[in-house]
Amino acid sequence: MVVTDAEGRVLWCSPARPASCADITHARQLGLVRLLAGGPAGSHDQGVGRRL
């Protein structure tokens, strides 16, 4: 999973994991949702897996 800012700069790049997993599940497992919880992006569940 890779998260970028509006300019395309990489903000987060997670290690590859075996098997298929939904983006939000992967983000929760890695702690990314918790990291973004209080940020300016608003509802973090809506942005995870897409460009924030």
MIZA-362064 format. One record per residue: z, x, y of N, C-alpha, C in turn; residue number from 0; residue in one letter. Coordinates in pm, 1 decimal. Each point is the difference from the previous one (the first is absolute). Example, Ala and Ser with C-alpha at 12.3 -4.5 7.8 and 13.67 -1.06 7.14 Angstrom:
! MIZA-362064
nzz;nxx;nyy;cazz;caxx;cayy;czz;cxx;cyy;resi;resn
780.0;1319.0;-569.0;0.0;-89.0;119.0;0.0;90.0;120.0;0;a .
-72.0;-35.0;105.0;6.0;82.0;119.0;73.0;-77.0;109.0;1;s .
//
This chain:
! MIZA-362064
nzz;nxx;nyy;cazz;caxx;cayy;czz;cxx;cyy;resi;resn
0.0;84.6;-116.0;0.0;-84.6;116.0;0.0;89.8;123.1;0;m .
-84.0;-35.1;94.2;-7.9;73.8;126.2;14.8;-100.2;114.1;1;v .
85.4;32.2;94.9;19.1;-82.2;119.3;-43.3;84.3;118.8;2;v .
-81.4;-60.0;87.9;-46.9;71.2;119.0;37.2;-78.0;125.6;3;t .
-4.3;69.2;114.0;19.0;-69.7;126.6;-135.6;-54.3;45.8;4;d .
-2.6;-60.6;116.8;-123.3;-61.5;50.8;-112.2;100.9;21.9;5;a .
34.7;127.0;17.7;-99.8;104.4;21.4;-48.4;62.9;-130.8;6;e .
58.6;-40.9;-111.3;-40.2;54.6;-129.1;79.8;120.4;-46.3;7;g .
103.6;36.5;74.4;85.5;112.2;-39.9;91.6;-43.0;-113.5;8;r .
14.6;84.9;-97.6;82.9;-31.2;-116.2;147.7;2.4;39.3;9;v .
69.5;-111.3;-27.3;142.7;-10.1;25.0;79.1;12.2;-129.6;10;l .
-60.3;-39.3;-109.9;67.7;-1.3;-129.4;-104.5;15.5;-108.4;11;w .
27.7;86.0;-93.6;-88.4;17.7;-115.6;89.2;17.2;-122.1;12;c .
-4.5;-96.7;-89.4;87.4;4.8;-117.3;-69.1;70.4;-115.6;13;s .
78.1;44.8;-94.5;-58.9;61.7;-119.6;-71.7;-105.0;-84.2;14;p .
-97.1;42.7;-75.0;-70.6;-90.9;-91.1;94.1;-39.2;-112.8;15;a .
-8.9;-124.8;-40.3;82.5;-49.5;-109.9;-89.5;-60.4;-106.4;16;r .
40.7;14.2;-125.6;-78.5;-60.9;-107.1;13.7;-152.0;2.2;17;p .
-98.8;-67.6;-49.6;-3.2;-145.6;-14.7;-28.1;-69.7;132.8;18;a .
-35.2;-123.9;-11.6;-31.5;-81.6;116.3;127.5;-61.1;57.0;19;s .
8.6;-7.5;132.2;118.5;-54.3;65.4;-43.1;-58.4;134.4;20;c .
56.6;-114.2;36.5;-29.2;-59.4;130.6;49.6;92.9;110.8;21;a .
-70.4;0.5;112.1;37.6;86.9;111.6;143.4;-20.7;45.0;22;d .
42.6;-125.9;15.0;135.1;-26.1;49.5;105.5;48.4;-99.7;23;i .
-27.3;-14.0;-128.7;93.5;48.3;-102.3;10.8;151.3;5.8;24;t .
-112.9;66.1;10.9;-1.8;145.4;9.9;75.5;45.8;125.0;25;h .
-23.1;-66.6;111.6;67.7;35.2;124.7;151.0;-16.7;-11.8;26;a .
43.1;-106.9;-65.8;144.4;-20.6;-19.1;59.2;106.9;-89.6;27;r .
-68.1;33.8;-108.1;48.8;101.7;-92.7;14.6;135.9;67.3;28;q .
-87.4;30.3;93.8;2.5;128.8;69.6;92.6;0.9;121.5;29;l .
53.9;-115.3;38.1;88.6;-8.1;115.3;-73.1;-17.5;131.6;30;g .
-130.5;-20.8;-3.3;-77.6;-14.3;123.4;36.9;-127.9;74.1;31;l .
22.7;-108.5;-71.0;37.0;-126.2;64.6;130.5;17.3;75.7;32;v .
98.0;64.5;-61.4;129.6;24.4;64.6;-18.3;88.8;123.3;33;r .
-85.5;99.7;-10.7;-25.7;91.7;110.6;-59.6;-72.4;120.4;34;l .
-86.6;-96.9;-23.9;-68.3;-72.3;107.7;73.6;-125.2;46.2;35;l .
108.7;-36.3;-65.2;66.8;-128.3;23.2;33.3;-28.1;146.1;36;a .
45.9;95.7;75.1;39.1;-25.5;138.2;-104.5;40.8;101.3;37;g .
-117.3;35.1;-45.9;-102.8;54.2;88.5;-74.1;-102.8;82.3;38;g .
-87.6;46.7;86.4;-72.5;-86.3;91.6;-113.8;-78.9;-63.6;39;p .
-27.9;20.3;-127.5;-113.4;-67.5;-63.7;27.4;-146.7;-30.3;40;a .
119.6;-47.7;28.8;32.8;-139.7;-27.3;38.4;-17.3;-145.3;41;g .
-57.5;-98.8;-63.5;31.5;-26.4;-140.1;-63.9;106.1;-87.3;42;s .
81.4;85.2;-59.4;-50.6;113.6;-76.4;-74.4;-42.1;-125.2;43;h .
33.7;-113.4;-59.3;-70.3;-43.6;-121.2;-146.1;-31.1;29.3;44;d .
-31.3;-42.7;119.9;-137.2;-35.9;33.6;-88.8;121.0;16.8;45;q .
56.5;114.6;40.7;-81.6;116.7;28.2;-11.1;97.5;-114.0;46;g .
89.4;-5.9;-94.2;-1.3;96.7;-109.2;-124.9;-19.2;-83.6;47;v .
-69.7;108.5;-25.7;-121.4;-6.3;-79.1;-125.5;-9.9;85.0;48;g .
18.7;-20.7;127.3;-112.5;-4.9;93.5;32.7;93.6;114.9;49;r .
-97.1;20.2;85.7;23.5;82.9;117.8;105.2;-65.3;87.2;50;r .
104.3;74.1;37.6;108.7;-54.1;82.3;-28.1;19.6;145.8;51;l .
//
